[in-house]
Amino acid sequence: MRRAILKQKQFYIYELIKTGFFDSDSLYQWTISELRHEYERSVGRRKRKRGDHFESASS
């Protein structure tokens, strides 16, 4: 169980580092809940940014 939690935490940290807005040192101190919340916000921003482009082109 602990390994699965650490793997999930590492996934969120890796994905958030890829955005370029975070450094790994600070993210390791966050809870999984905080990481998940920020990850979902990040994914939502990327989808809206891409979605707005495609919606206007298809309308």
ABEGO torsion letter per residue (X at the ends): XAAAAAAAAAAAAAAAAAAGABBAAAAAABBAAAAAAAAAAAAAAAAAAAAAAAAAAAX
